[in-house]
Amino acid sequence: MLINGGDTQLDINALCALARSRVQAIVQKDISADARLTEINKEVLSEAKDWRRAYLSSGRAKREPGWDWATEFYRRGQKKSGVTLAMWFGGTLCGLMIGQVSDGRLHATIHFLEGNPMGNPLKGSVIAIATGYIEAVGALVGCETVRISSPIPELVPHYKSFGYIIEQRKHGVIKFLDKPMVTTSIEPSQDITR
């Protein structure tokens, strides 16, 4: 799909595929050759349906995210500016991310991010992989800023360790954590092995 930006149009799908390929190479080198990155599709959404049941059966219902992956995928992920990522280890779906590139390509934003709550071989790396990916997309598209929308308060210090330090607040609540794009490289700027 094409997105406008200034006087040019970019094929966001092609740029996301390139970003996935570059980040996957780093993940396979630094974390595991069994890791792979794909876009979100119907098959991925089917795998993620079991995640809701895991929260309820484990007694962790309070930690369940307040969104449904299929709903958000069809609402945001399939827009012409939508950015999606599924993180796998072998045949296990380990994490999902839905984001978006803003009109005018000012921001690349993570809107939804979750790790598999049912035994996750990439636990501890899901945030690093997702932020590395959105940074790669942002660099390829030419964004000025990458951001995390409505971060979970308990995770703010962790996000800040990746450079998302500029807080945009509304009514005292962090609406966005921003990180300026200072590099022209399409490689993620942080160590994804943390």
Helices and strands as residue ranges (DSSP letters): E 2-5, E 8-11, H 12-30, E 35-38, H 42-58, G 61-63, H 69-72, I 73-77, E 82-89, E 92-101, G 103-105, E 107-115, H 126-141, E 145-149, G 153-155, H 156-160, E 166-170, E 173-180
